[in-house]
């Protein structure tokens, strides 16, 4: 009986840790504070929208732009960086997940590019099997999905500016 209560308490504490206190910086204020990208530069914004209801399809990814960390993108957060216009690479990785997601793209000066982070099909498969099979399940699922088209935990989806700004209105700047 005590074990059930301990498990319930642990679950409640984990979920409570995901609740935001609403303190943070919204994108409109951040964008106004920093202004547009410097001449010859472009801005890259990476975000993960808030989820409605419970879902295993989440990814708390460490994101790098051109090899430099820009932030940990979790549910309801965003990060951004300004870089010289040209070719760039986004990389997403997650603690204890075997593999990285890479996305190559090109930018033009003065423009802002928005990318939505979604958990990849492989991530969802490994998470589901891990939930049922524990650590052994995680190892088996990782091996079984090793040849997936995207070996990493996330997919980067380009967003148009109107959709991105609507989504960003409810998000907080990543730590």
Secondary structure, DSSP 4 states (H G I P E B T S, - for coil): -HHHHHHHHHHHHHHHTT---S-S--HHHHHHHH-SPPTTEEEEEEEEPPPSS--S----EEEEETTEEEEEE-TTEEEEEEEESEEEEEEEE-TT-S--EEEEEEE-TT-EEEEEEEE-HHHHHHHHHHHHHHHHHHHHHHHHTTT-SS-SSEEEEEE-HHHHHHHHTT-EE--
